Amino acid sequence: LAYAKTFRLPGLAELHWKEDVFVTPNPDLNPEKSRSVSSEIFFRYQLFGNWRLSIGYRDIRYKDLIYWRRSQGIKYKPVNVSSSDYFGTTVSISYKSPADIIDIDFSRVKSAALNKEKGQPYYGKYITFQPPYTNRLTIAINYRGFYAKSSMIDSGHRYFLEENTKRLNAYTLVDFRVGFDVTCKKITTNLEFKIENVTDTRYELLEYQPMPPRVYNLGLTLKI
C-alpha cells in the first residue's frame, strides 16, 4: 500500500507559452496538486522457472491539473483543470526460465481519467489521449550470445477533442529484434537486426502527426 501527495510548479514552457506575439505570457497558472492511493497484491512461485503474478489499483485526485488544451487549429495552450480523477487497475504476469533463457512479461492497464471541471462542455469527459486500456507483451530468448526479442503494445482508442466527439482509433504495434554477441580478445562484437512496427500500422498521437510505418535497422557495435 502507498499514499502520496504531490505539488508541482508550472514549468518554463507552460509559464511562457504565447498564443501569438501580441499575447502576454501565461503567469496565471496555479500549481498542480494531487494525492494518490495505490495498492498491489502479488504472488510468486516456482514451476519450471520463476513466476510472478500481480494485481494493482491506483487512484489519483488532481486539483488544478496543468493540461495542454487545444486552442487554435492544431495549437495547444496550458490551462488548469479545476479537478480531475484518475482510476487505474493493472494486471501483470512475468516468467523467467532457468538460466534466464526465456523471459516473458505481460501487463494490462485499464484506466479512466476524467475532467471534473464545474461547467460544460468539459465536465465528466475523458482526458484527451488517455486510452481506456493498454496491453503490453514482451517475449525474449537469450542463449549463448544469441538473443531474440519481440514486443507488442495494444492501445485503445483516444479522444483528441475534449468534448469526446472525435477520437483516434485503437492500434497494435509489434517490434522485433534479433542479434548475437561475440567476445574475442577483449573485443565484444554485437550484430543486431531490428524491425519496428512489424504490423505497419499508421497510428496518430496528435491529429496531424502520424507516426512512421515499418522501420528496418541493421547495426554493428564493437566494444573494447
N, CA and C of each residue as an Amber inpcrd file, in Angstrom:
protein
   672
   0.8420000  -1.1880000   0.0000000   0.0000000   0.0000000   0.0000000
   0.8770000   1.2370000   0.0000000   0.4400000   2.2820000  -0.6870000
   1.2120000   3.5240000  -0.7260000   0.2590000   4.7110000  -0.8090000
   0.6510000   5.8050000  -0.1420000  -0.1040000   7.0540000  -0.2020000
   0.8780000   8.1780000  -0.4950000   0.4970000   9.0970000  -1.3700000
   1.4230000  10.1680000  -1.7450000   0.6540000  11.4560000  -1.9980000
   1.3180000  12.5760000  -1.7090000   0.8110000  13.9030000  -2.0600000
   1.8970000  14.6000000  -2.8750000   1.5010000  15.2370000  -3.9580000
   2.4690000  15.9040000  -4.8250000   2.0870000  17.3700000  -5.0200000
   3.0960000  18.1520000  -5.3440000   2.9330000  19.5840000  -5.5820000
   3.8900000  19.9440000  -6.7020000   3.3680000  20.4160000  -7.8370000
   4.2200000  20.7080000  -8.9860000   3.9920000  22.1290000  -9.4660000
   5.0810000  22.8990000  -9.5480000   5.0100000  24.2500000 -10.0810000
   4.9710000  24.2080000 -11.6040000   4.3400000  25.1700000 -12.2450000
   4.3590000  25.2110000 -13.7170000   5.7840000  25.3350000 -14.2310000
   6.0640000  24.6670000 -15.3490000   7.3810000  24.7350000 -15.9570000
   7.5350000  25.9840000 -16.8060000   8.7570000  26.2300000 -17.2810000
   9.0250000  27.4260000 -18.0860000   8.2010000  27.4300000 -19.3680000
   8.0760000  26.2580000 -20.0210000   7.3030000  26.1960000 -21.2590000
   5.8490000  26.5520000 -21.0020000   5.3330000  26.1560000 -19.8510000
   3.9330000  26.4420000 -19.5270000   3.7420000  27.9110000 -19.1510000
   4.6940000  28.4700000 -18.4080000   4.5690000  29.8620000 -17.9750000
   4.7610000  30.8460000 -19.1230000   5.6080000  30.5020000 -20.0840000
   5.9560000  31.4480000 -21.1410000   5.2880000  31.1270000 -22.4740000
   4.2770000  30.2570000 -22.4300000   3.5300000  29.9860000 -23.6550000
   2.8250000  31.2530000 -24.1270000   2.8400000  31.4780000 -25.4580000
   2.1230000  32.6080000 -26.0460000   1.2910000  32.1140000 -27.2150000
   0.0480000  32.5650000 -27.2680000  -0.8110000  32.1800000 -28.3860000
  -0.3870000  32.9050000 -29.6580000   0.0850000  34.1300000 -29.5350000
   0.6830000  34.8610000 -30.6470000   1.5810000  35.9480000 -30.0450000
   2.2440000  36.7000000 -30.8960000   3.2360000  37.6570000 -30.4130000
   2.6090000  38.8130000 -29.6470000   1.2940000  39.0110000 -29.7600000
   0.6380000  40.1330000 -29.0820000   0.0650000  39.7400000 -27.7200000
   0.1800000  38.4760000 -27.3620000  -0.3780000  37.9960000 -26.0970000
   0.7280000  37.9370000 -25.0530000   0.4300000  38.3680000 -23.8550000
   1.4120000  38.2920000 -22.7660000   1.6170000  36.8390000 -22.3610000
   2.7460000  36.5450000 -21.6950000   2.9700000  35.1740000 -21.2210000
   1.8550000  34.7080000 -20.2910000   2.0140000  33.5100000 -19.7930000
   0.9320000  32.8160000 -19.0940000   1.2290000  32.7270000 -17.5930000
   1.1580000  33.8580000 -16.8430000   1.5920000  33.8480000 -15.4470000
   0.5300000  33.3990000 -14.4480000  -0.6720000  33.0770000 -14.9250000
  -1.7810000  32.8320000 -14.0110000  -2.0290000  31.3580000 -13.7240000
  -1.1400000  30.4740000 -14.1550000  -1.3290000  29.0540000 -13.8630000
  -1.1100000  28.7730000 -12.3820000  -1.9980000  28.0050000 -11.7910000
  -1.8390000  27.5940000 -10.3990000  -0.9500000  26.3600000 -10.3200000
  -0.2650000  26.1540000  -9.2020000   0.4980000  24.9140000  -9.0280000
  -0.4330000  23.7060000  -9.0850000   0.0910000  22.6230000  -9.5960000
  -0.6820000  21.3830000  -9.7070000  -0.4980000  20.5570000  -8.4390000
  -1.5980000  20.1230000  -7.8620000  -1.5610000  19.3360000  -6.6220000
  -2.3170000  18.0350000  -6.8320000  -1.8650000  16.9870000  -6.1550000
  -2.5660000  15.7040000  -6.2580000  -2.3120000  14.8770000  -5.0070000
  -3.1960000  13.9410000  -4.7830000  -2.9900000  12.9270000  -3.7480000
  -3.4050000  11.5900000  -4.3390000  -2.6390000  10.5670000  -4.0310000
  -2.8780000   9.2770000  -4.6650000  -2.7940000   8.1450000  -3.6480000
  -3.5350000   7.1130000  -3.9330000  -3.5030000   5.8780000  -3.1560000
  -3.2920000   4.7370000  -4.1370000  -2.3190000   3.9040000  -3.8780000
  -2.0680000   2.7580000  -4.7480000  -1.8700000   1.5080000  -3.9120000
  -2.2340000   0.3920000  -4.4680000  -2.0980000  -0.8860000  -3.7650000
  -1.7550000  -1.9740000  -4.7670000  -1.0770000  -2.9870000  -4.3000000
  -0.7150000  -4.1140000  -5.1620000  -0.6580000  -5.3790000  -4.3260000
  -1.1710000  -6.4450000  -4.8690000  -1.0350000  -7.7590000  -4.2620000
  -0.3650000  -8.6600000  -5.2890000   0.6550000  -9.3950000  -4.8760000
   1.3870000 -10.2170000  -5.8300000   1.6690000 -11.5910000  -5.2430000
   1.9470000 -12.5120000  -6.1250000   2.1630000 -13.9030000  -5.7440000
   3.3240000 -14.4440000  -6.5630000   4.2770000 -15.1010000  -5.9210000
   5.4210000 -15.6870000  -6.5970000   5.4630000 -17.1940000  -6.3360000
   5.8360000 -17.9200000  -7.3650000   6.0360000 -19.3520000  -7.1650000
   6.9610000 -19.8870000  -8.2490000   7.4680000 -21.0780000  -8.0310000
   8.4050000 -21.6990000  -8.9620000   7.7640000 -22.9190000  -9.5990000
   7.7800000 -22.9380000 -10.9230000   7.2970000 -24.0720000 -11.6910000
   8.0160000 -24.0260000 -13.0380000   9.0540000 -24.8430000 -13.1810000
   9.9110000 -24.7970000 -14.3630000  10.4450000 -23.3810000 -14.5930000
  10.7600000 -22.6880000 -13.5140000  11.2270000 -21.3190000 -13.5750000
  10.5260000 -20.4620000 -12.5360000  10.6980000 -19.1610000 -12.6110000
  10.1250000 -18.2290000 -11.6470000   8.9390000 -17.4890000 -12.2490000
   7.8210000 -17.5050000 -11.5450000   6.6030000 -16.8240000 -11.9530000
   6.2650000 -15.7200000 -10.9660000   5.6860000 -14.6480000 -11.4800000
   5.1860000 -13.5730000 -10.6230000   3.8720000 -13.0620000 -11.2030000
   2.8280000 -13.0490000 -10.3840000   1.5200000 -12.5420000 -10.7710000
   1.1480000 -11.4160000  -9.8320000   0.5870000 -10.3270000 -10.3560000
   0.2270000  -9.2030000  -9.5020000  -1.0200000  -8.5110000 -10.0280000
  -1.7380000  -7.8960000  -9.1000000  -2.9010000  -7.0630000  -9.4050000
  -2.7220000  -5.7630000  -8.6300000  -2.8320000  -4.6370000  -9.3120000
  -2.6430000  -3.3430000  -8.6620000  -3.7820000  -2.3900000  -8.9660000
  -3.9790000  -1.4350000  -8.0690000  -5.0090000  -0.4130000  -8.2510000
  -4.4240000   0.9400000  -7.8490000  -4.7610000   1.9780000  -8.6180000
  -4.2620000   3.3180000  -8.3190000  -5.3790000   4.3320000  -8.4900000
  -5.4540000   5.2420000  -7.5480000  -6.4860000   6.2920000  -7.5450000
  -5.7710000   7.6180000  -7.2940000  -5.8610000   8.5510000  -8.2620000
  -5.2120000   9.8550000  -8.1240000  -6.2680000  10.9410000  -8.2700000
  -6.2800000  11.8830000  -7.3250000  -7.1920000  13.0210000  -7.3960000
  -6.3690000  14.2890000  -7.5920000  -6.5720000  14.9400000  -8.7390000
  -5.8220000  16.1520000  -9.0670000  -6.6560000  17.3900000  -8.7530000
  -5.9680000  18.4380000  -8.3300000  -6.5550000  19.7620000  -8.1990000
  -5.6900000  20.7260000  -9.0000000  -6.3120000  21.5230000  -9.8570000
  -5.5820000  22.4420000 -10.7450000  -4.5840000  21.6960000 -11.6300000
  -5.0160000  20.5830000 -12.1690000  -4.1790000  19.8360000 -13.1010000
  -3.7760000  20.7320000 -14.2730000  -2.4750000  20.7960000 -14.5720000
  -1.9880000  21.5910000 -15.7010000  -2.1000000  20.7290000 -16.9520000
  -2.8440000  21.2410000 -17.9050000  -3.2390000  20.4330000 -19.0470000
  -3.1510000  21.2720000 -20.3190000  -2.5680000  20.6950000 -21.3800000
  -2.4450000  21.4170000 -22.6460000  -3.7190000  21.2130000 -23.4600000
  -4.5050000  22.2670000 -23.5900000  -5.8070000  22.2020000 -24.2540000
  -5.6890000  22.7580000 -25.6720000  -6.4050000  22.1270000 -26.5910000
  -6.4210000  22.6040000 -27.9730000  -6.9340000  24.0370000 -28.0050000
  -6.1920000  24.9250000 -28.7130000  -6.5170000  26.3440000 -28.7010000
  -6.9590000  26.8200000 -30.0740000  -6.0340000  26.8710000 -31.0220000
  -6.3440000  27.3460000 -32.3670000  -5.8560000  26.3060000 -33.3640000
  -6.7870000  25.6880000 -34.0690000  -6.3830000  24.6790000 -35.0400000
  -5.6610000  23.5400000 -34.3640000  -4.3550000  23.3820000 -34.6910000
  -3.5700000  22.3100000 -34.0820000  -2.6960000  22.8320000 -32.9510000
  -2.9150000  24.0670000 -32.5230000  -2.1410000  24.6250000 -31.4190000
  -2.7650000  24.2300000 -30.0820000  -1.9190000  24.2390000 -29.0430000
  -2.3700000  23.9040000 -27.7000000  -1.8940000  24.9890000 -26.7380000
  -2.6200000  25.1570000 -25.6430000  -2.1900000  26.0900000 -24.6150000
  -2.3900000  25.4480000 -23.2450000  -1.5500000  25.7770000 -22.2660000
  -1.6820000  25.1870000 -20.9340000  -2.7770000  25.8830000 -20.1340000
  -3.6200000  25.0950000 -19.4890000  -4.6870000  25.6130000 -18.6420000
  -4.7460000  24.7590000 -17.3820000  -5.4280000  25.2660000 -16.3800000
  -5.6910000  24.4960000 -15.1660000  -7.0500000  23.8270000 -15.2710000
  -7.0860000  22.5160000 -15.0870000  -8.3470000  21.8060000 -14.9090000
  -8.6650000  21.8550000 -13.4260000  -9.8470000  22.3700000 -13.0610000
 -10.1540000  22.5960000 -11.6510000  -9.9610000  21.3310000 -10.8270000
 -10.3680000  20.1890000 -11.3570000 -10.0900000  18.9170000 -10.6880000
 -10.2030000  17.7960000 -11.7020000  -9.5030000  16.7110000 -11.4400000
  -9.5070000  15.5550000 -12.3330000  -9.2710000  14.3030000 -11.5110000
  -9.9380000  13.2320000 -11.8920000  -9.8010000  11.9520000 -11.1970000
  -9.2260000  10.9190000 -12.1470000  -8.3230000  10.1050000 -11.6270000
  -7.7510000   9.0140000 -12.4130000  -7.9330000   7.7120000 -11.6380000
  -8.4630000   6.7040000 -12.3160000  -8.6120000   5.3810000 -11.7200000
  -7.9600000   4.3770000 -12.6590000  -7.1550000   3.4850000 -12.1230000
  -6.4900000   2.5180000 -12.9820000  -6.2230000   1.2060000 -12.2770000
  -6.3820000   0.1110000 -13.0020000  -6.0390000  -1.2130000 -12.4960000
  -5.0020000  -1.8340000 -13.4200000  -4.0940000  -2.6010000 -12.8390000
  -3.0200000  -3.2370000 -13.5970000  -2.9450000  -4.7060000 -13.2260000
  -2.9250000  -5.5520000 -14.2310000  -2.7120000  -6.9890000 -14.0470000
  -1.4440000  -7.3620000 -14.7970000  -0.5160000  -8.0370000 -14.1430000
   0.7410000  -8.3920000 -14.8020000   1.1340000  -9.8230000 -14.4730000
   1.7780000 -10.4560000 -15.4460000   2.2970000 -11.8170000 -15.2940000
   3.6900000 -11.8420000 -15.8930000   4.6410000 -12.3790000 -15.1710000
   6.0050000 -12.4960000 -15.7020000   6.5430000 -13.8960000 -15.4230000
   7.4060000 -14.3420000 -16.3280000   8.0000000 -15.6850000 -16.2010000
   9.4530000 -15.6200000 -16.6430000  10.3350000 -16.2390000 -15.8520000
  11.7450000 -16.3810000 -16.2040000  12.1090000 -17.8510000 -16.0800000
  12.6170000 -18.4070000 -17.1710000  13.0040000 -19.8120000 -17.1550000
  14.3460000 -19.9830000 -16.4440000  14.7170000 -21.1960000 -16.0890000
  16.0530000 -21.4130000 -15.5120000  17.1360000 -20.8670000 -16.4310000
  18.1400000 -20.2430000 -15.8430000  19.2600000 -19.6100000 -16.5610000
  18.8080000 -18.4240000 -17.3930000  17.5850000 -17.9370000 -17.1750000
  17.0470000 -16.7630000 -17.8770000  17.0860000 -16.9120000 -19.3950000
  16.9140000 -18.1260000 -19.8780000  16.9100000 -18.3390000 -21.3260000
  15.6590000 -17.7460000 -21.9500000  14.5300000 -17.8900000 -21.2650000
  13.2560000 -17.3520000 -21.7550000  12.7320000 -16.3570000 -20.7380000
  12.2810000 -15.2200000 -21.2170000  11.7370000 -14.1680000 -20.3580000
  10.4400000 -13.6680000 -20.9900000   9.3410000 -13.7660000 -20.2460000
   8.0270000 -13.3560000 -20.7460000   7.4070000 -12.3820000 -19.7560000
   6.9130000 -11.2530000 -20.2740000   6.2240000 -10.2690000 -19.4350000
   4.9370000  -9.8420000 -20.1320000   3.8500000  -9.8310000 -19.3720000
   2.5680000  -9.3640000 -19.8910000   1.9160000  -8.4560000 -18.8570000
   1.3270000  -7.3550000 -19.3120000   0.5980000  -6.4770000 -18.3940000
  -0.5830000  -5.8610000 -19.1300000  -1.6360000  -5.6240000 -18.3880000
  -2.8160000  -4.9450000 -18.9290000  -3.1980000  -3.8370000 -17.9630000
  -3.2650000  -2.6210000 -18.4750000  -3.6620000  -1.4640000 -17.6830000
  -5.0220000  -0.9950000 -18.1990000  -5.9750000  -0.9470000 -17.3160000
  -7.3010000  -0.4290000 -17.6540000  -7.5370000   0.8040000 -16.8030000
  -7.8340000   1.9260000 -17.4440000  -7.8620000   3.1820000 -16.6970000
  -8.9160000   4.1280000 -17.2420000  -9.1920000   5.1380000 -16.4370000
 -10.0830000   6.2270000 -16.8340000  -9.5970000   7.4910000 -16.1500000
  -9.4080000   8.5610000 -16.9340000  -9.0150000   9.8660000 -16.3970000
 -10.0840000  10.8620000 -16.8200000 -10.7500000  11.4840000 -15.8580000
 -11.9100000  12.3140000 -16.1460000 -11.6840000  13.7680000 -15.7500000
 -12.1520000  14.6850000 -16.6080000 -12.2440000  16.0890000 -16.2160000
 -13.3910000  16.2500000 -15.2260000 -13.1750000  17.0780000 -14.1910000
 -14.2370000  17.3370000 -13.2120000 -14.4680000  18.8400000 -13.0910000
 -14.3060000  19.5470000 -14.2400000 -14.4940000  20.9920000 -14.1960000
 -15.9590000  21.3190000 -13.9100000 -16.1760000  22.5140000 -13.3960000
 -17.5020000  22.8630000 -12.9000000 -18.5250000  23.0540000 -14.0080000
 -18.0870000  23.5130000 -15.1810000 -19.0430000  23.8060000 -16.2390000
 -18.8950000  22.8970000 -17.4380000 -19.8400000  22.9780000 -18.3330000
 -19.8050000  22.2590000 -19.6000000 -18.9350000  23.0510000 -20.5890000
 -18.4200000  22.4950000 -21.6600000 -18.7100000  21.1360000 -22.1260000
 -17.7210000  20.0850000 -21.6480000 -16.8670000  20.4030000 -20.6550000
 -15.7780000  19.5090000 -20.3040000 -16.0720000  18.6090000 -19.1050000
 -17.0420000  18.9330000 -18.3030000 -17.2570000  18.1830000 -17.0630000
 -17.5560000  16.7120000 -17.3520000 -16.8500000  15.8360000 -16.6500000
 -17.1050000  14.4110000 -16.7720000 -16.6150000  13.7750000 -18.0550000
 -15.7880000  14.4980000 -18.8290000 -15.2790000  13.9580000 -20.0780000
 -13.9030000  13.3170000 -19.8500000 -13.5690000  12.3610000 -20.7180000
 -12.2650000  11.7270000 -20.6210000 -11.1590000  12.7130000 -20.9720000
 -10.0460000  12.6170000 -20.2350000  -8.8740000  13.4130000 -20.5730000
  -8.3810000  12.9850000 -21.9540000  -8.0630000  13.9370000 -22.8010000
  -7.6100000  13.6400000 -24.1480000  -6.3410000  12.7850000 -24.1160000
  -6.2410000  11.8610000 -25.0650000  -5.0990000  10.9720000 -25.2650000
  -4.9660000   9.9010000 -24.1880000  -5.8990000   9.7700000 -23.2570000
  -5.8060000   8.7200000 -22.2450000  -6.5980000   7.5030000 -22.7340000
  -5.9300000   6.4470000 -23.2060000  -6.6700000   5.2820000 -23.7040000
  -7.3260000   4.5260000 -22.5550000  -8.4710000   3.8970000 -22.7990000
  -9.1360000   3.1490000 -21.7200000  -8.3960000   1.8850000 -21.3240000
  -7.5350000   1.3680000 -22.1990000  -6.7470000   0.1910000 -21.8440000
  -5.4530000   0.1830000 -22.6460000  -4.4380000  -0.4740000 -22.1000000
  -3.1680000  -0.6930000 -22.7930000  -2.6550000  -2.0780000 -22.4200000
  -2.3960000  -2.8990000 -23.4250000  -1.8200000  -4.2280000 -23.2070000
  -0.3760000  -4.2310000 -23.6970000   0.5040000  -4.8330000 -22.9200000
   1.9140000  -4.9450000 -23.2990000   2.3650000  -6.3950000 -23.1290000
   3.0880000  -6.8840000 -24.1330000   3.6110000  -8.2470000 -24.0890000
   5.0280000  -8.2400000 -24.6370000   5.9630000  -8.8330000 -23.8780000
   7.3540000  -8.9450000 -24.3000000   7.8020000 -10.3850000 -24.1340000
   8.3840000 -10.9440000 -25.1860000   8.9370000 -12.2980000 -25.1430000
  10.3850000 -12.2150000 -25.5960000  11.3070000 -12.7090000 -24.7700000
  12.7340000 -12.6350000 -25.0810000  13.3850000 -13.9980000 -24.8950000
  14.3300000 -14.3140000 -25.7800000  15.1210000 -15.5420000 -25.7020000
  16.5900000 -15.1430000 -25.7380000  17.3780000 -15.6970000 -24.8290000
  18.8030000 -15.3790000 -24.7430000  19.5720000 -16.6650000 -24.4580000
  20.3900000 -17.0790000 -25.4200000  21.1010000 -18.3540000 -25.2460000
  22.4660000 -18.2740000 -25.9270000  23.5160000 -18.3420000 -25.1110000
  24.8930000 -18.3960000 -25.5850000  25.2190000 -17.2670000 -26.5620000
  24.8390000 -16.0600000 -26.1840000  25.1530000 -14.8950000 -27.0000000
  24.1120000 -14.5580000 -28.0380000  23.2570000 -15.5030000 -28.3840000
  22.1910000 -15.2310000 -29.3390000  20.9570000 -14.7450000 -28.5830000
  20.2960000 -13.7490000 -29.1140000  19.0890000 -13.2650000 -28.4700000
  18.0540000 -12.8410000 -29.5090000  16.8160000 -12.9650000 -29.1110000
  15.6870000 -12.5250000 -29.9370000  14.6440000 -11.9580000 -28.9920000
  13.9920000 -10.8860000 -29.4200000  13.0260000 -10.2220000 -28.5550000
  11.8960000  -9.6450000 -29.4010000  10.6880000  -9.8620000 -28.9500000
   9.5210000  -9.3090000 -29.6190000   8.6660000  -8.5930000 -28.5840000
   8.2080000  -7.3750000 -28.9350000   7.3970000  -6.5680000 -28.0190000
   6.1170000  -6.1350000 -28.7230000   5.0250000  -6.1320000 -27.9920000
   3.7460000  -5.7170000 -28.5400000   3.0850000  -4.7090000 -27.6190000
   2.5210000  -3.6580000 -28.1920000   1.7070000  -2.6940000 -27.4600000
   0.3490000  -2.6210000 -28.1430000  -0.6750000  -2.8910000 -27.3870000
  -2.0470000  -2.8340000 -27.9010000  -2.7680000  -1.7400000 -27.1230000
  -3.0950000  -0.6370000 -27.7970000  -3.6570000   0.5280000 -27.1210000
  -5.0690000   0.7840000 -27.6090000  -5.9380000   1.1950000 -26.6860000
  -7.3090000   1.5080000 -27.0380000  -7.4410000   2.8630000 -27.7130000
  -8.6530000   3.2120000 -28.0890000  -8.9040000   4.4890000 -28.7570000
  -8.6460000   5.6490000 -27.7900000  -8.3760000   6.8210000 -28.3760000
  -8.1590000   8.0250000 -27.5820000  -8.8770000   9.1860000 -28.2380000
  -9.3450000  10.1020000 -27.4340000 -10.0020000  11.2940000 -27.9610000
  -8.9870000  12.4090000 -28.1690000  -9.1860000  13.2370000 -29.2060000
  -8.3520000  14.4290000 -29.3090000  -9.1900000  15.7020000 -29.3050000
 -10.4870000  15.5900000 -29.0830000 -11.3260000  16.7430000 -28.7580000
 -11.9030000  16.5080000 -27.3680000 -11.8110000  17.5210000 -26.5170000
 -12.2220000  17.3160000 -25.1240000 -13.7100000  17.0610000 -24.9610000
 -14.4950000  17.4430000 -25.9570000 -15.9120000  17.1210000 -25.8820000
 -16.1560000  15.6460000 -26.1680000 -15.0580000  14.9060000 -26.4480000
 -15.1270000  13.4730000 -26.7360000 -16.0040000  13.1830000 -27.9490000
 -15.9820000  14.0720000 -28.9310000 -16.7690000  13.8930000 -30.1450000
 -15.9470000  13.3260000 -31.2950000 -14.6370000  13.3060000 -31.1700000
 -13.7940000  12.7430000 -32.2140000 -12.6580000  11.9820000 -31.5530000
 -12.3360000  10.8240000 -32.0990000 -11.3400000  10.0080000 -31.4170000
 -10.3870000   9.3660000 -32.4180000  -9.2100000   9.0020000 -31.9230000
  -8.2280000   8.2560000 -32.6940000  -8.4930000   6.7730000 -32.4980000
  -8.3070000   5.9950000 -33.5450000  -8.6010000   4.5710000 -33.4830000
  -7.6040000   3.8260000 -32.6020000  -8.0140000   2.6700000 -32.1250000
  -7.1080000   1.7790000 -31.4060000  -6.0380000   1.2620000 -32.3680000
  -4.8910000   0.8540000 -31.8320000  -3.8190000   0.3380000 -32.6860000
  -3.0160000  -0.7140000 -31.9450000  -2.3310000  -1.5460000 -32.7090000
  -1.4550000  -2.5850000 -32.1620000  -0.1030000  -2.4860000 -32.8430000
   0.9450000  -2.2980000 -32.0570000   2.3090000  -2.1850000 -32.5790000
   3.1180000  -3.4060000 -32.1510000   3.9410000  -3.9170000 -33.0740000
   4.8040000  -5.0530000 -32.7820000   6.2140000  -4.7070000 -33.2440000
   7.1870000  -4.8410000 -32.3500000   8.6030000  -4.6440000 -32.6800000
   9.3340000  -5.9760000 -32.5180000  10.3820000  -6.1680000 -33.2980000
  11.1320000  -7.4240000 -33.2400000  12.6080000  -7.1160000 -33.4440000
  13.4460000  -7.7970000 -32.6540000  14.8870000  -7.6630000 -32.8390000
  15.5560000  -9.0130000 -32.6070000  16.6570000  -9.2370000 -33.3470000
  17.4290000 -10.4580000 -33.2040000  18.8980000 -10.1000000 -33.3750000
  19.7710000 -10.7700000 -32.6290000  21.1880000 -10.4610000 -32.7220000
  22.0310000 -11.4410000 -31.9450000  23.3220000 -11.2070000 -31.9500000
  24.2040000 -12.0510000 -31.1590000  25.4350000 -11.2460000 -30.7310000
  26.0230000 -11.6550000 -29.6080000  27.2400000 -11.0510000 -29.0580000
  28.3650000 -12.0780000 -29.1120000  29.5330000 -11.6470000 -29.5770000
  30.7190000 -12.4960000 -29.6290000  31.8810000 -11.7260000 -29.0270000
  32.6020000 -12.3530000 -28.0880000  33.7700000 -11.7230000 -27.4690000
  35.0300000 -12.4470000 -27.9170000  35.9820000 -11.6880000 -28.4690000
  37.2450000 -12.2660000 -28.9460000  38.3680000 -11.2950000 -28.6190000
  39.2950000 -11.7250000 -27.8130000  40.4540000 -10.9240000 -27.4220000
  40.0160000  -9.5680000 -26.8490000  39.1260000  -9.6000000 -25.8870000
  38.6230000  -8.4310000 -25.1630000  37.8210000  -7.4740000 -26.0360000
  37.4720000  -7.8850000 -27.2130000  36.6130000  -7.0780000 -28.0840000
  35.2670000  -7.7830000 -28.2240000  34.2160000  -7.0970000 -27.8340000
  32.8660000  -7.6560000 -27.9310000  32.1850000  -7.0930000 -29.1730000
  31.7520000  -7.9760000 -30.0240000  31.0650000  -7.5970000 -31.2650000
  29.5830000  -7.9110000 -31.1290000  28.7730000  -6.9340000 -31.4510000
  27.3250000  -7.1210000 -31.4160000  26.7530000  -6.8120000 -32.7940000
  26.0450000  -7.7650000 -33.3490000  25.3450000  -7.5870000 -34.6230000
  23.8540000  -7.7480000 -34.3650000  23.0790000  -6.7450000 -34.7560000
  21.6490000  -6.7760000 -34.4370000  20.8320000  -6.3030000 -35.6300000
  19.7180000  -6.9790000 -35.8430000  18.7460000  -6.5900000 -36.8550000
  17.4190000  -6.3190000 -36.1470000  16.8200000  -5.1660000 -36.4570000
  15.6100000  -4.7520000 -35.7450000  14.5580000  -4.2670000 -36.7320000
  13.3160000  -4.6410000 -36.4690000  12.1670000  -4.1410000 -37.2320000
  11.2090000  -3.4850000 -36.2470000  10.9170000  -2.2240000 -36.4570000
   9.9390000  -1.5210000 -35.6400000   8.6190000  -1.4320000 -36.4000000
   7.5490000  -1.6550000 -35.6980000   6.2070000  -1.6090000 -36.2850000
   6.0520000  -2.6700000 -37.3730000   6.1880000  -3.9300000 -36.9570000
   6.0470000  -5.0490000 -37.8860000   4.6730000  -5.0400000 -38.5400000
   3.6630000  -4.6120000 -37.8020000   2.2920000  -4.6070000 -38.3250000
   2.0570000  -3.4920000 -39.3350000   3.0420000  -2.5770000 -39.4940000
   2.9640000  -1.4910000 -40.4730000   1.7190000  -0.6310000 -40.2550000
   1.4130000  -0.3700000 -39.0040000   0.2360000   0.4270000 -38.6580000
   0.5850000   1.9050000 -38.6540000  -0.2150000   2.7070000 -39.3470000
  -0.0400000   4.1600000 -39.3190000  -0.9800000   4.7140000 -38.2490000
  -0.4150000   5.0170000 -37.1120000  -1.2200000   5.4900000 -35.9950000
  -0.8620000   6.9270000 -35.6870000  -1.7040000   7.6220000 -34.9410000
  -1.5180000   9.0380000 -34.6620000  -1.5070000   9.2950000 -33.1610000
  -0.5540000  10.1370000 -32.7410000  -0.5400000  10.6160000 -31.3710000
  -1.2870000  11.9330000 -31.2720000  -1.1550000  12.7690000 -32.2870000
  -1.9080000  14.0110000 -32.3800000  -2.5590000  14.0480000 -33.7510000
  -3.4450000  14.9730000 -33.9460000  -4.2770000  14.9580000 -35.1530000
  -3.4600000  14.9520000 -36.4370000  -2.4540000  15.8220000 -36.5300000
  -1.6970000  15.9470000 -37.7640000  -0.2690000  15.4540000 -37.6090000
  -0.0320000  14.5020000 -36.7470000   1.3070000  13.9800000 -36.5410000
   1.2890000  12.4570000 -36.5710000   1.0780000  11.8400000 -37.7430000
   1.0930000  10.3740000 -37.8260000   2.4920000   9.8430000 -37.5600000
   2.5700000   8.7530000 -36.8260000   3.8600000   8.1370000 -36.5500000
   4.3140000   7.3320000 -37.7640000   5.6310000   7.0950000 -37.9130000
   6.1260000   6.4030000 -39.1110000   5.6760000   4.9550000 -39.1550000
   5.5500000   4.3930000 -40.3880000   5.2070000   2.9810000 -40.5020000
   6.4280000   2.1100000 -40.2350000   6.5060000   0.9660000 -40.8600000
   7.5630000  -0.0070000 -40.5660000   8.9540000   0.5750000 -40.7960000
   9.8830000   0.2760000 -39.8590000  11.2650000   0.7680000 -39.9240000
  12.2120000  -0.4170000 -39.7570000  13.2400000  -0.4870000 -40.6210000
  14.2610000  -1.5220000 -40.5390000  15.5660000  -0.9060000 -40.0370000
  16.3060000  -1.6810000 -39.2230000  17.5650000  -1.1850000 -38.7020000
  18.5490000  -2.3420000 -38.5730000  19.7450000  -2.1600000 -39.1240000
  20.8140000  -3.1460000 -39.0030000  22.0210000  -2.4550000 -38.3820000
  22.5010000  -2.9920000 -37.2520000  23.5810000  -2.3200000 -36.5470000
  24.7200000  -3.2580000 -36.1780000  25.9340000  -2.7160000 -36.2080000
  27.1320000  -3.4260000 -35.7860000  27.8590000  -2.5790000 -34.7560000
  28.1130000  -3.1540000 -33.5810000  28.7460000  -2.4180000 -32.4900000
  29.9680000  -3.1800000 -32.0000000  31.0720000  -2.4470000 -31.8140000
  32.3030000  -3.0210000 -31.2660000  32.5910000  -2.3650000 -29.9240000
  32.8180000  -3.1620000 -28.9010000  33.1440000  -2.6660000 -27.5670000
  34.5230000  -3.1920000 -27.1750000  35.4120000  -2.2430000 -26.8250000
  36.7740000  -2.6150000 -26.4570000  36.9500000  -2.4900000 -24.9580000
